[in-house]
Amino acid sequence: MNVANHVIELQKLYQNSTKPLWMRHPRSKFYIYPFWALFWSVTAVNVFYLGRAVCGIKDKK
């Protein structure tokens, strides 16, 4: 099985870029942006319910 070795191209891509390390790969936007969206939405929900718990507000059943 002959598969091309792309190590040199990727090394040049990573070393010549001025972007942060986690944004240097061309596909990194597809990984980072959904992660941040999920992270901040979960954090916002937790902070919202933490505020309700501190104030003593309970959900209606």
C-alpha distance matrix in Angstrom:
0.0 3.8 6.3 9.8 12.1 15.4 17.5 19.9 20.6 21.3 23.4 25.5 25.9 27.2 29.3 31.0 31.9 35.5 34.8 34.9 31.7 31.2 31.5 29.2 26.0 26.2 25.8 28.2 31.1 29.6 29.6 32.8 35.3 34.9 35.2 38.3 39.8 39.4 40.6 43.7 44.7 44.6 46.5 49.1 49.7 50.2 52.6 54.5 55.0 55.8 58.6 59.9 60.0 61.9 64.4 64.8 63.6 62.2 60.4 62.6 61.9
3.8 0.0 3.8 6.6 9.2 12.6 14.9 16.9 17.5 18.7 20.7 22.5 23.1 24.7 26.7 28.1 29.3 32.9 32.5 32.9 29.9 29.7 29.7 27.2 24.1 24.3 24.3 26.8 29.7 28.6 28.8 31.8 34.3 34.4 34.7 37.6 39.3 39.2 40.3 43.3 44.4 44.5 46.3 48.8 49.6 50.2 52.4 54.4 55.2 55.9 58.5 60.0 60.2 62.0 64.4 65.0 63.9 62.7 61.0 63.3 62.7
6.3 3.8 0.0 3.8 6.4 9.3 11.9 14.2 14.5 15.3 17.6 19.4 19.7 21.3 23.5 24.9 25.8 29.4 28.8 29.3 26.3 26.0 25.9 23.4 20.3 20.5 20.6 23.1 26.0 25.0 25.2 28.1 30.6 30.8 31.1 34.0 35.7 35.7 36.8 39.6 40.9 41.1 42.8 45.2 46.2 46.8 48.9 50.9 51.8 52.5 55.0 56.6 56.9 58.6 61.0 61.7 60.6 59.5 57.8 60.2 59.8
9.8 6.6 3.8 0.0 3.8 6.2 9.3 10.9 11.0 12.4 14.7 16.1 16.6 18.5 20.5 21.6 22.8 26.5 26.3 27.0 24.2 24.3 24.0 21.1 18.3 18.5 19.2 21.7 24.6 24.1 24.5 27.1 29.6 30.2 30.6 33.1 35.0 35.4 36.3 39.0 40.4 40.9 42.3 44.7 46.0 46.6 48.5 50.5 51.7 52.3 54.7 56.4 56.8 58.3 60.7 61.7 60.6 59.7 58.1 60.6 60.4
12.1 9.2 6.4 3.8 0.0 3.8 5.8 7.8 8.8 9.8 11.5 13.4 14.3 15.8 17.5 19.1 20.4 24.1 24.0 24.5 21.5 21.9 22.0 19.0 16.5 17.5 18.4 20.3 23.6 23.4 23.4 25.7 28.5 29.4 29.3 31.7 33.9 34.3 34.8 37.5 39.3 39.6 40.8 43.3 44.7 45.1 46.9 49.1 50.3 50.6 53.0 54.9 55.2 56.6 59.1 60.1 59.3 58.6 57.2 59.9 59.8
15.4 12.6 9.3 6.2 3.8 0.0 3.8 5.6 5.4 6.2 8.5 10.2 10.6 12.3 14.3 15.6 16.8 20.4 20.3 21.1 18.3 18.8 18.6 15.4 13.0 14.0 15.3 17.2 20.4 20.6 20.8 22.8 25.5 26.7 26.8 28.9 31.1 31.8 32.3 34.8 36.7 37.2 38.2 40.7 42.3 42.8 44.3 46.5 47.9 48.3 50.5 52.5 53.0 54.2 56.6 57.8 57.0 56.4 55.1 57.8 58.0
17.5 14.9 11.9 9.3 5.8 3.8 0.0 3.8 5.5 5.2 6.0 8.6 9.8 10.5 12.0 14.1 15.5 19.0 19.1 19.5 16.4 17.4 17.8 14.6 12.8 14.8 16.2 17.2 20.7 21.3 20.9 22.5 25.5 26.9 26.4 28.4 31.0 31.6 31.7 34.2 36.4 36.7 37.4 40.0 41.8 42.0 43.4 45.8 47.2 47.3 49.5 51.7 52.0 53.0 55.6 56.9 56.3 55.8 54.8 57.7 57.9
19.9 16.9 14.2 10.9 7.8 5.6 3.8 0.0 3.8 5.5 5.0 6.2 8.6 10.0 10.5 12.0 14.2 17.8 18.6 19.5 16.9 18.6 18.5 14.9 13.8 15.6 17.7 18.7 22.0 23.1 23.0 24.2 27.1 28.9 28.5 30.1 32.8 33.8 33.7 35.9 38.3 38.9 39.4 41.8 43.8 44.1 45.2 47.7 49.3 49.3 51.3 53.7 54.1 54.9 57.5 59.0 58.4 58.1 57.1 60.1 60.5
20.6 17.5 14.5 11.0 8.8 5.4 5.5 3.8 0.0 3.8 5.4 5.2 6.2 8.7 10.0 10.6 12.3 16.0 16.6 18.0 15.8 17.1 16.3 12.7 11.4 12.4 15.0 16.4 19.3 20.5 20.9 22.1 24.7 26.6 26.7 28.1 30.6 31.8 32.0 34.0 36.3 37.2 37.8 40.0 42.1 42.6 43.7 46.0 47.7 47.9 49.8 52.1 52.8 53.7 56.1 57.6 56.8 56.6 55.4 58.3 58.8
21.3 18.7 15.3 12.4 9.8 6.2 5.2 5.5 3.8 0.0 3.8 5.4 4.9 6.1 8.5 9.9 10.7 14.3 14.3 15.1 12.5 13.6 13.2 9.8 8.3 10.3 12.4 13.3 16.5 17.8 17.7 18.8 21.6 23.5 23.3 24.8 27.4 28.5 28.5 30.6 33.0 33.7 34.2 36.6 38.6 39.0 40.2 42.5 44.2 44.3 46.3 48.6 49.2 50.0 52.5 54.0 53.2 53.0 52.0 54.9 55.4
23.4 20.7 17.6 14.7 11.5 8.5 6.0 5.0 5.4 3.8 0.0 3.8 5.4 5.3 6.0 8.4 10.1 13.4 14.1 14.7 12.1 14.1 14.2 10.7 10.5 13.1 15.3 15.5 18.8 20.4 19.9 20.5 23.5 25.6 25.0 26.2 29.1 30.2 29.8 31.8 34.5 35.1 35.2 37.7 39.9 40.0 41.0 43.6 45.3 45.0 47.0 49.5 50.0 50.6 53.2 54.8 54.3 54.3 53.4 56.5 57.1
25.5 22.5 19.4 16.1 13.4 10.2 8.6 6.2 5.2 5.4 3.8 0.0 3.8 5.5 5.2 5.8 8.3 11.8 13.3 14.8 13.0 15.3 14.6 10.8 11.1 13.0 16.0 16.4 19.1 21.2 21.2 21.6 24.2 26.7 26.4 27.2 30.0 31.5 31.2 32.9 35.6 36.5 36.6 38.8 41.2 41.5 42.2 44.7 46.7 46.5 48.2 50.8 51.5 52.0 54.4 56.2 55.6 55.8 54.9 58.0 58.7
25.9 23.1 19.7 16.6 14.3 10.6 9.8 8.6 6.2 4.9 5.4 3.8 0.0 3.8 5.7 5.6 6.2 10.0 10.5 12.3 10.7 12.5 11.2 7.4 7.6 9.4 12.5 12.9 15.4 17.6 17.9 18.2 20.6 23.2 23.1 23.9 26.5 28.2 28.0 29.6 32.2 33.3 33.5 35.5 37.9 38.5 39.2 41.5 43.6 43.6 45.2 47.7 48.5 49.1 51.4 53.2 52.5 52.6 51.7 54.7 55.5
27.2 24.7 21.3 18.5 15.8 12.3 10.5 10.0 8.7 6.1 5.3 5.5 3.8 0.0 3.8 5.7 5.6 8.6 8.9 9.6 7.5 9.9 9.6 6.0 7.3 10.3 12.8 12.1 15.0 17.3 16.8 16.6 19.5 22.0 21.4 22.0 25.0 26.5 25.9 27.6 30.4 31.3 31.2 33.4 35.9 36.2 36.8 39.3 41.3 41.0 42.8 45.4 46.0 46.5 49.0 50.8 50.2 50.4 49.7 52.8 53.7
29.3 26.7 23.5 20.5 17.5 14.3 12.0 10.5 10.0 8.5 6.0 5.2 5.7 3.8 0.0 3.8 5.7 8.2 9.9 10.9 9.4 12.5 12.4 9.1 11.0 13.8 16.5 15.7 18.3 20.9 20.4 19.8 22.6 25.4 24.5 24.9 28.0 29.6 28.7 30.2 33.2 34.1 33.7 35.9 38.5 38.6 39.0 41.7 43.7 43.2 44.8 47.6 48.2 48.5 51.0 52.9 52.6 53.0 52.4 55.6 56.6
31.0 28.1 24.9 21.6 19.1 15.6 14.1 12.0 10.6 9.9 8.4 5.8 5.6 5.7 3.8 0.0 3.8 6.7 9.2 11.4 11.0 14.0 12.8 9.4 11.6 13.4 16.7 16.2 18.3 21.2 21.2 20.6 22.8 25.9 25.5 25.5 28.4 30.4 29.7 30.9 33.8 35.1 34.7 36.6 39.4 39.7 39.9 42.4 44.7 44.4 45.7 48.5 49.4 49.6 51.9 54.0 53.5 54.0 53.4 56.5 57.6
31.9 29.3 25.8 22.8 20.4 16.8 15.5 14.2 12.3 10.7 10.1 8.3 6.2 5.6 5.7 3.8 0.0 3.8 5.5 8.2 8.6 11.2 9.4 6.6 9.4 11.1 14.3 13.4 15.0 18.2 18.3 17.3 19.4 22.6 22.3 22.1 24.9 27.1 26.4 27.3 30.3 31.7 31.3 33.0 35.9 36.4 36.5 38.9 41.3 41.0 42.3 45.1 46.1 46.3 48.5 50.6 50.0 50.6 49.9 53.0 54.2
35.5 32.9 29.4 26.5 24.1 20.4 19.0 17.8 16.0 14.3 13.4 11.8 10.0 8.6 8.2 6.7 3.8 0.0 3.8 6.6 8.5 11.2 9.6 8.1 11.6 13.3 16.1 14.5 15.6 19.1 19.0 17.3 19.0 22.5 22.0 21.2 24.1 26.4 25.4 25.9 29.1 30.6 29.8 31.4 34.5 34.9 34.7 37.1 39.6 39.2 40.2 43.2 44.2 44.2 46.3 48.7 48.2 49.0 48.6 51.7 53.2
34.8 32.5 28.8 26.3 24.0 20.3 19.1 18.6 16.6 14.3 14.1 13.3 10.5 8.9 9.9 9.2 5.5 3.8 0.0 3.8 6.3 8.1 6.1 5.8 9.5 11.2 13.4 11.3 12.1 15.7 15.5 13.5 15.2 18.7 18.2 17.4 20.3 22.6 21.7 22.3 25.4 26.9 26.3 27.8 30.9 31.4 31.3 33.6 36.1 35.9 36.9 39.8 40.9 41.0 43.1 45.3 44.8 45.5 44.9 48.1 49.5
34.9 32.9 29.3 27.0 24.5 21.1 19.5 19.5 18.0 15.1 14.7 14.8 12.3 9.6 10.9 11.4 8.2 6.6 3.8 0.0 3.8 5.6 5.5 6.5 9.9 12.4 13.7 10.8 12.0 15.3 14.2 11.9 14.2 17.4 16.2 15.4 18.7 20.6 19.2 20.1 23.4 24.5 23.6 25.6 28.5 28.7 28.7 31.3 33.6 33.1 34.4 37.3 38.1 38.2 40.5 42.7 42.3 43.0 42.6 45.8 47.2
31.7 29.9 26.3 24.2 21.5 18.3 16.4 16.9 15.8 12.5 12.1 13.0 10.7 7.5 9.4 11.0 8.6 8.5 6.3 3.8 0.0 3.8 5.5 5.5 8.3 11.5 12.6 9.8 12.1 14.8 13.3 11.7 14.7 17.4 15.9 16.0 19.4 20.8 19.5 21.0 24.2 24.9 24.3 26.6 29.3 29.3 29.7 32.4 34.4 33.9 35.5 38.3 38.9 39.2 41.7 43.6 43.3 43.6 43.2 46.4 47.5
31.2 29.7 26.0 24.3 21.9 18.8 17.4 18.6 17.1 13.6 14.1 15.3 12.5 9.9 12.5 14.0 11.2 11.2 8.1 5.6 3.8 0.0 3.8 5.9 7.4 10.3 10.2 6.9 9.1 11.5 9.6 8.0 11.2 13.7 12.2 12.6 15.9 17.2 16.1 17.9 20.8 21.5 21.4 23.7 26.1 26.3 27.0 29.6 31.4 31.2 33.0 35.6 36.2 36.7 39.2 40.9 40.4 40.6 39.9 43.1 44.1
31.5 29.7 25.9 24.0 22.0 18.6 17.8 18.5 16.3 13.2 14.2 14.6 11.2 9.6 12.4 12.8 9.4 9.6 6.1 5.5 5.5 3.8 0.0 3.8 5.8 7.7 8.4 5.5 6.9 10.0 9.5 7.9 10.3 13.3 12.9 12.9 15.7 17.7 17.2 18.5 21.2 22.5 22.5 24.4 26.9 27.6 28.1 30.4 32.5 32.6 34.1 36.6 37.6 38.2 40.3 42.2 41.4 41.7 40.8 43.9 45.0
29.2 27.2 23.4 21.1 19.0 15.4 14.6 14.9 12.7 9.8 10.7 10.8 7.4 6.0 9.1 9.4 6.6 8.1 5.8 6.5 5.5 5.9 3.8 0.0 3.8 6.4 8.5 7.0 9.2 12.0 11.9 11.2 13.7 16.5 16.2 16.6 19.4 21.2 20.8 22.3 24.9 26.2 26.2 28.2 30.7 31.3 31.9 34.2 36.3 36.3 37.9 40.4 41.3 41.9 44.1 45.9 45.2 45.4 44.5 47.5 48.5
26.0 24.1 20.3 18.3 16.5 13.0 12.8 13.8 11.4 8.3 10.5 11.1 7.6 7.3 11.0 11.6 9.4 11.6 9.5 9.9 8.3 7.4 5.8 3.8 0.0 3.8 5.5 5.3 8.3 10.1 10.3 10.9 13.4 15.6 15.7 16.9 19.3 20.8 21.0 22.8 25.0 26.2 26.8 28.8 30.9 31.7 32.7 34.8 36.7 37.0 38.8 41.0 41.9 42.8 45.0 46.6 45.7 45.6 44.4 47.3 48.0
26.2 24.3 20.5 18.5 17.5 14.0 14.8 15.6 12.4 10.3 13.1 13.0 9.4 10.3 13.8 13.4 11.1 13.3 11.2 12.4 11.5 10.3 7.7 6.4 3.8 0.0 3.8 5.7 7.3 8.8 10.4 11.4 13.0 15.2 16.2 17.3 19.1 20.9 21.7 23.2 25.1 26.6 27.5 29.1 31.2 32.4 33.4 35.2 37.2 37.9 39.5 41.5 42.7 43.8 45.7 47.3 46.0 45.9 44.5 47.2 47.9
25.8 24.3 20.6 19.2 18.4 15.3 16.2 17.7 15.0 12.4 15.3 16.0 12.5 12.8 16.5 16.7 14.3 16.1 13.4 13.7 12.6 10.2 8.4 8.5 5.5 3.8 0.0 3.8 5.5 5.6 7.2 9.1 10.8 12.2 13.3 15.1 16.6 18.0 19.1 21.0 22.5 23.9 25.2 26.8 28.6 29.8 31.2 32.8 34.6 35.5 37.3 39.1 40.2 41.5 43.5 44.8 43.5 43.1 41.6 44.2 44.7
28.2 26.8 23.1 21.7 20.3 17.2 17.2 18.7 16.4 13.3 15.5 16.4 12.9 12.1 15.7 16.2 13.4 14.5 11.3 10.8 9.8 6.9 5.5 7.0 5.3 5.7 3.8 0.0 3.8 5.3 5.2 6.0 8.4 10.4 10.7 12.1 14.2 15.7 16.2 18.1 20.0 21.3 22.2 24.0 26.0 27.0 28.2 30.0 31.9 32.5 34.3 36.3 37.3 38.4 40.5 42.0 40.8 40.6 39.4 42.2 42.8
31.1 29.7 26.0 24.6 23.6 20.4 20.7 22.0 19.3 16.5 18.8 19.1 15.4 15.0 18.3 18.3 15.0 15.6 12.1 12.0 12.1 9.1 6.9 9.2 8.3 7.3 5.5 3.8 0.0 3.8 5.4 5.2 5.8 8.3 9.7 10.4 11.9 14.0 15.0 16.2 17.9 19.8 20.7 22.0 24.1 25.5 26.5 28.1 30.2 31.1 32.5 34.4 35.8 36.9 38.7 40.3 38.9 38.8 37.4 40.1 41.0
29.6 28.6 25.0 24.1 23.4 20.6 21.3 23.1 20.5 17.8 20.4 21.2 17.6 17.3 20.9 21.2 18.2 19.1 15.7 15.3 14.8 11.5 10.0 12.0 10.1 8.8 5.6 5.3 3.8 0.0 3.8 6.0 6.2 6.9 8.9 10.8 11.5 12.9 14.6 16.3 17.4 18.9 20.6 22.0 23.5 25.0 26.5 27.8 29.6 30.8 32.5 34.1 35.3 36.9 38.6 39.9 38.3 37.9 36.2 38.7 39.3
29.6 28.8 25.2 24.5 23.4 20.8 20.9 23.0 20.9 17.7 19.9 21.2 17.9 16.8 20.4 21.2 18.3 19.0 15.5 14.2 13.3 9.6 9.5 11.9 10.3 10.4 7.2 5.2 5.4 3.8 0.0 3.8 5.9 6.1 6.4 8.9 10.5 11.2 12.3 14.7 16.0 17.0 18.4 20.4 21.8 22.9 24.5 26.2 27.8 28.7 30.6 32.3 33.3 34.7 36.8 37.9 36.7 36.2 34.7 37.5 38.0
32.8 31.8 28.1 27.1 25.7 22.8 22.5 24.2 22.1 18.8 20.5 21.6 18.2 16.6 19.8 20.6 17.3 17.3 13.5 11.9 11.7 8.0 7.9 11.2 10.9 11.4 9.1 6.0 5.2 6.0 3.8 0.0 3.8 5.7 5.1 6.2 8.7 10.0 10.3 12.1 14.2 15.4 16.2 18.1 20.1 21.0 22.2 24.1 25.9 26.5 28.3 30.3 31.3 32.5 34.5 36.0 34.9 34.8 33.6 36.5 37.4
35.3 34.3 30.6 29.6 28.5 25.5 25.5 27.1 24.7 21.6 23.5 24.2 20.6 19.5 22.6 22.8 19.4 19.0 15.2 14.2 14.7 11.2 10.3 13.7 13.4 13.0 10.8 8.4 5.8 6.2 5.9 3.8 0.0 3.8 5.3 5.2 6.1 8.6 9.7 10.6 12.2 14.2 15.2 16.3 18.4 20.0 21.0 22.3 24.5 25.5 26.9 28.7 30.2 31.4 33.1 34.6 33.2 33.1 31.8 34.5 35.5
34.9 34.4 30.8 30.2 29.4 26.7 26.9 28.9 26.6 23.5 25.6 26.7 23.2 22.0 25.4 25.9 22.6 22.5 18.7 17.4 17.4 13.7 13.3 16.5 15.6 15.2 12.2 10.4 8.3 6.9 6.1 5.7 3.8 0.0 3.8 5.5 5.0 6.1 8.4 10.0 10.6 12.2 14.1 15.3 16.6 18.3 19.9 21.1 22.8 24.1 25.8 27.3 28.6 30.2 31.9 33.0 31.5 31.0 29.4 32.0 32.7
35.2 34.7 31.1 30.6 29.3 26.8 26.4 28.5 26.7 23.3 25.0 26.4 23.1 21.4 24.5 25.5 22.3 22.0 18.2 16.2 15.9 12.2 12.9 16.2 15.7 16.2 13.3 10.7 9.7 8.9 6.4 5.1 5.3 3.8 0.0 3.8 5.5 5.3 6.0 8.6 10.0 10.7 12.1 14.2 15.6 16.5 18.2 20.0 21.4 22.3 24.3 26.0 26.9 28.4 30.4 31.6 30.4 30.0 28.8 31.7 32.4
38.3 37.6 34.0 33.1 31.7 28.9 28.4 30.1 28.1 24.8 26.2 27.2 23.9 22.0 24.9 25.5 22.1 21.2 17.4 15.4 16.0 12.6 12.9 16.6 16.9 17.3 15.1 12.1 10.4 10.8 8.9 6.2 5.2 5.5 3.8 0.0 3.8 5.4 4.9 6.0 8.4 9.8 10.3 11.9 14.1 15.2 16.2 18.0 20.0 20.6 22.2 24.2 25.4 26.5 28.4 30.0 28.9 28.9 28.0 31.0 32.2
39.8 39.3 35.7 35.0 33.9 31.1 31.0 32.8 30.6 27.4 29.1 30.0 26.5 25.0 28.0 28.4 24.9 24.1 20.3 18.7 19.4 15.9 15.7 19.4 19.3 19.1 16.6 14.2 11.9 11.5 10.5 8.7 6.1 5.0 5.5 3.8 0.0 3.8 5.5 5.5 6.1 8.6 9.9 10.6 12.3 14.3 15.4 16.4 18.5 19.9 21.2 22.8 24.4 25.8 27.3 28.7 27.1 27.1 25.7 28.5 29.6
39.4 39.2 35.7 35.4 34.3 31.8 31.6 33.8 31.8 28.5 30.2 31.5 28.2 26.5 29.6 30.4 27.1 26.4 22.6 20.6 20.8 17.2 17.7 21.2 20.8 20.9 18.0 15.7 14.0 12.9 11.2 10.0 8.6 6.1 5.3 5.4 3.8 0.0 3.8 5.6 5.2 6.1 8.5 9.9 10.7 12.3 14.3 15.4 16.8 18.2 20.1 21.4 22.5 24.3 26.1 27.1 25.6 25.1 23.7 26.5 27.3
40.6 40.3 36.8 36.3 34.8 32.3 31.7 33.7 32.0 28.5 29.8 31.2 28.0 25.9 28.7 29.7 26.4 25.4 21.7 19.2 19.5 16.1 17.2 20.8 21.0 21.7 19.1 16.2 15.0 14.6 12.3 10.3 9.7 8.4 6.0 4.9 5.5 3.8 0.0 3.8 5.6 5.4 6.1 8.6 10.2 10.7 12.3 14.3 15.7 16.4 18.4 20.2 21.1 22.4 24.5 25.8 24.8 24.6 23.8 27.0 28.1
43.7 43.3 39.6 39.0 37.5 34.8 34.2 35.9 34.0 30.6 31.8 32.9 29.6 27.6 30.2 30.9 27.3 25.9 22.3 20.1 21.0 17.9 18.5 22.3 22.8 23.2 21.0 18.1 16.2 16.3 14.7 12.1 10.6 10.0 8.6 6.0 5.5 5.6 3.8 0.0 3.8 5.5 4.9 6.0 8.6 9.8 10.3 12.0 14.2 14.9 16.3 18.3 19.7 20.8 22.5 24.1 23.0 23.3 22.6 25.8 27.3
44.7 44.4 40.9 40.4 39.3 36.7 36.4 38.3 36.3 33.0 34.5 35.6 32.2 30.4 33.2 33.8 30.3 29.1 25.4 23.4 24.2 20.8 21.2 24.9 25.0 25.1 22.5 20.0 17.9 17.4 16.0 14.2 12.2 10.6 10.0 8.4 6.1 5.2 5.6 3.8 0.0 3.8 5.4 5.1 6.3 8.7 9.9 10.5 12.5 14.1 15.5 16.8 18.4 20.0 21.4 22.7 21.0 21.0 19.8 22.8 24.2
44.6 44.5 41.1 40.9 39.6 37.2 36.7 38.9 37.2 33.7 35.1 36.5 33.3 31.3 34.1 35.1 31.7 30.6 26.9 24.5 24.9 21.5 22.5 26.2 26.2 26.6 23.9 21.3 19.8 18.9 17.0 15.4 14.2 12.2 10.7 9.8 8.6 6.1 5.4 5.5 3.8 0.0 3.8 5.5 5.2 6.2 8.7 9.9 10.9 12.2 14.4 15.6 16.5 18.4 20.2 21.1 19.8 19.4 18.4 21.6 22.7
46.5 46.3 42.8 42.3 40.8 38.2 37.4 39.4 37.8 34.2 35.2 36.6 33.5 31.2 33.7 34.7 31.3 29.8 26.3 23.6 24.3 21.4 22.5 26.2 26.8 27.5 25.2 22.2 20.7 20.6 18.4 16.2 15.2 14.1 12.1 10.3 9.9 8.5 6.1 4.9 5.4 3.8 0.0 3.8 5.5 5.1 6.2 8.6 10.1 10.4 12.3 14.3 15.2 16.4 18.5 19.8 19.1 19.3 19.1 22.5 24.1
49.1 48.8 45.2 44.7 43.3 40.7 40.0 41.8 40.0 36.6 37.7 38.8 35.5 33.4 35.9 36.6 33.0 31.4 27.8 25.6 26.6 23.7 24.4 28.2 28.8 29.1 26.8 24.0 22.0 22.0 20.4 18.1 16.3 15.3 14.2 11.9 10.6 9.9 8.6 6.0 5.1 5.5 3.8 0.0 3.8 5.4 5.2 6.1 8.7 9.7 10.6 12.5 14.2 15.3 16.7 18.4 17.2 17.8 17.4 20.7 22.6
49.7 49.6 46.2 46.0 44.7 42.3 41.8 43.8 42.1 38.6 39.9 41.2 37.9 35.9 38.5 39.4 35.9 34.5 30.9 28.5 29.3 26.1 26.9 30.7 30.9 31.2 28.6 26.0 24.1 23.5 21.8 20.1 18.4 16.6 15.6 14.1 12.3 10.7 10.2 8.6 6.3 5.2 5.5 3.8 0.0 3.8 5.5 5.1 6.3 8.5 10.0 10.7 12.3 14.3 15.6 16.5 14.9 14.9 14.1 17.4 19.1
50.2 50.2 46.8 46.6 45.1 42.8 42.0 44.1 42.6 39.0 40.0 41.5 38.5 36.2 38.6 39.7 36.4 34.9 31.4 28.7 29.3 26.3 27.6 31.3 31.7 32.4 29.8 27.0 25.5 25.0 22.9 21.0 20.0 18.3 16.5 15.2 14.3 12.3 10.7 9.8 8.7 6.2 5.1 5.4 3.8 0.0 3.8 5.4 5.3 6.0 8.6 9.9 10.4 12.2 14.3 15.1 14.3 14.4 14.4 18.0 19.6
52.6 52.4 48.9 48.5 46.9 44.3 43.4 45.2 43.7 40.2 41.0 42.2 39.2 36.8 39.0 39.9 36.5 34.7 31.3 28.7 29.7 27.0 28.1 31.9 32.7 33.4 31.2 28.2 26.5 26.5 24.5 22.2 21.0 19.9 18.2 16.2 15.4 14.3 12.3 10.3 9.9 8.7 6.2 5.2 5.5 3.8 0.0 3.8 5.5 4.9 6.2 8.6 9.7 10.4 12.4 14.1 13.7 14.7 15.3 19.0 21.2
54.5 54.4 50.9 50.5 49.1 46.5 45.8 47.7 46.0 42.5 43.6 44.7 41.5 39.3 41.7 42.4 38.9 37.1 33.6 31.3 32.4 29.6 30.4 34.2 34.8 35.2 32.8 30.0 28.1 27.8 26.2 24.1 22.3 21.1 20.0 18.0 16.4 15.4 14.3 12.0 10.5 9.9 8.6 6.1 5.1 5.4 3.8 0.0 3.8 5.4 5.3 6.5 8.8 10.1 10.9 12.5 11.2 12.3 12.5 16.0 18.5
55.0 55.2 51.8 51.7 50.3 47.9 47.2 49.3 47.7 44.2 45.3 46.7 43.6 41.3 43.7 44.7 41.3 39.6 36.1 33.6 34.4 31.4 32.5 36.3 36.7 37.2 34.6 31.9 30.2 29.6 27.8 25.9 24.5 22.8 21.4 20.0 18.5 16.8 15.7 14.2 12.5 10.9 10.1 8.7 6.3 5.3 5.5 3.8 0.0 3.8 5.3 4.9 6.1 8.6 9.8 10.3 9.1 9.4 9.9 13.6 15.8
55.8 55.9 52.5 52.3 50.6 48.3 47.3 49.3 47.9 44.3 45.0 46.5 43.6 41.0 43.2 44.4 41.0 39.2 35.9 33.1 33.9 31.2 32.6 36.3 37.0 37.9 35.5 32.5 31.1 30.8 28.7 26.5 25.5 24.1 22.3 20.6 19.9 18.2 16.4 14.9 14.1 12.2 10.4 9.7 8.5 6.0 4.9 5.4 3.8 0.0 3.8 5.4 5.0 6.2 8.6 9.7 10.0 11.0 12.6 16.3 18.5
58.6 58.5 55.0 54.7 53.0 50.5 49.5 51.3 49.8 46.3 47.0 48.2 45.2 42.8 44.8 45.7 42.3 40.2 36.9 34.4 35.5 33.0 34.1 37.9 38.8 39.5 37.3 34.3 32.5 32.5 30.6 28.3 26.9 25.8 24.3 22.2 21.2 20.1 18.4 16.3 15.5 14.4 12.3 10.6 10.0 8.6 6.2 5.3 5.3 3.8 0.0 3.8 5.4 5.1 6.3 8.6 8.7 10.9 12.7 16.2 19.1
59.9 60.0 56.6 56.4 54.9 52.5 51.7 53.7 52.1 48.6 49.5 50.8 47.7 45.4 47.6 48.5 45.1 43.2 39.8 37.3 38.3 35.6 36.6 40.4 41.0 41.5 39.1 36.3 34.4 34.1 32.3 30.3 28.7 27.3 26.0 24.2 22.8 21.4 20.2 18.3 16.8 15.6 14.3 12.5 10.7 9.9 8.6 6.5 4.9 5.4 3.8 0.0 3.8 5.5 5.1 6.1 5.1 7.2 9.2 12.5 15.5
60.0 60.2 56.9 56.8 55.2 53.0 52.0 54.1 52.8 49.2 50.0 51.5 48.5 46.0 48.2 49.4 46.1 44.2 40.9 38.1 38.9 36.2 37.6 41.3 41.9 42.7 40.2 37.3 35.8 35.3 33.3 31.3 30.2 28.6 26.9 25.4 24.4 22.5 21.1 19.7 18.4 16.5 15.2 14.2 12.3 10.4 9.7 8.8 6.1 5.0 5.4 3.8 0.0 3.8 5.4 5.0 6.0 7.2 9.9 13.4 15.8
61.9 62.0 58.6 58.3 56.6 54.2 53.0 54.9 53.7 50.0 50.6 52.0 49.1 46.5 48.5 49.6 46.3 44.2 41.0 38.2 39.2 36.7 38.2 41.9 42.8 43.8 41.5 38.4 36.9 36.9 34.7 32.5 31.4 30.2 28.4 26.5 25.8 24.3 22.4 20.8 20.0 18.4 16.4 15.3 14.3 12.2 10.4 10.1 8.6 6.2 5.1 5.5 3.8 0.0 3.8 5.5 7.8 10.2 13.2 16.5 19.2
64.4 64.4 61.0 60.7 59.1 56.6 55.6 57.5 56.1 52.5 53.2 54.4 51.4 49.0 51.0 51.9 48.5 46.3 43.1 40.5 41.7 39.2 40.3 44.1 45.0 45.7 43.5 40.5 38.7 38.6 36.8 34.5 33.1 31.9 30.4 28.4 27.3 26.1 24.5 22.5 21.4 20.2 18.5 16.7 15.6 14.3 12.4 10.9 9.8 8.6 6.3 5.1 5.4 3.8 0.0 3.8 5.6 9.0 12.2 14.9 18.1
64.8 65.0 61.7 61.7 60.1 57.8 56.9 59.0 57.6 54.0 54.8 56.2 53.2 50.8 52.9 54.0 50.6 48.7 45.3 42.7 43.6 40.9 42.2 45.9 46.6 47.3 44.8 42.0 40.3 39.9 37.9 36.0 34.6 33.0 31.6 30.0 28.7 27.1 25.8 24.1 22.7 21.1 19.8 18.4 16.5 15.1 14.1 12.5 10.3 9.7 8.6 6.1 5.0 5.5 3.8 0.0 3.8 6.3 10.0 12.5 15.3
63.6 63.9 60.6 60.6 59.3 57.0 56.3 58.4 56.8 53.2 54.3 55.6 52.5 50.2 52.6 53.5 50.0 48.2 44.8 42.3 43.3 40.4 41.4 45.2 45.7 46.0 43.5 40.8 38.9 38.3 36.7 34.9 33.2 31.5 30.4 28.9 27.1 25.6 24.8 23.0 21.0 19.8 19.1 17.2 14.9 14.3 13.7 11.2 9.1 10.0 8.7 5.1 6.0 7.8 5.6 3.8 0.0 3.8 6.9 9.3 12.5
62.2 62.7 59.5 59.7 58.6 56.4 55.8 58.1 56.6 53.0 54.3 55.8 52.6 50.4 53.0 54.0 50.6 49.0 45.5 43.0 43.6 40.6 41.7 45.4 45.6 45.9 43.1 40.6 38.8 37.9 36.2 34.8 33.1 31.0 30.0 28.9 27.1 25.1 24.6 23.3 21.0 19.4 19.3 17.8 14.9 14.4 14.7 12.3 9.4 11.0 10.9 7.2 7.2 10.2 9.0 6.3 3.8 0.0 3.8 6.5 9.1
60.4 61.0 57.8 58.1 57.2 55.1 54.8 57.1 55.4 52.0 53.4 54.9 51.7 49.7 52.4 53.4 49.9 48.6 44.9 42.6 43.2 39.9 40.8 44.5 44.4 44.5 41.6 39.4 37.4 36.2 34.7 33.6 31.8 29.4 28.8 28.0 25.7 23.7 23.8 22.6 19.8 18.4 19.1 17.4 14.1 14.4 15.3 12.5 9.9 12.6 12.7 9.2 9.9 13.2 12.2 10.0 6.9 3.8 0.0 3.8 6.3
62.6 63.3 60.2 60.6 59.9 57.8 57.7 60.1 58.3 54.9 56.5 58.0 54.7 52.8 55.6 56.5 53.0 51.7 48.1 45.8 46.4 43.1 43.9 47.5 47.3 47.2 44.2 42.2 40.1 38.7 37.5 36.5 34.5 32.0 31.7 31.0 28.5 26.5 27.0 25.8 22.8 21.6 22.5 20.7 17.4 18.0 19.0 16.0 13.6 16.3 16.2 12.5 13.4 16.5 14.9 12.5 9.3 6.5 3.8 0.0 3.8
61.9 62.7 59.8 60.4 59.8 58.0 57.9 60.5 58.8 55.4 57.1 58.7 55.5 53.7 56.6 57.6 54.2 53.2 49.5 47.2 47.5 44.1 45.0 48.5 48.0 47.9 44.7 42.8 41.0 39.3 38.0 37.4 35.5 32.7 32.4 32.2 29.6 27.3 28.1 27.3 24.2 22.7 24.1 22.6 19.1 19.6 21.2 18.5 15.8 18.5 19.1 15.5 15.8 19.2 18.1 15.3 12.5 9.1 6.3 3.8 0.0
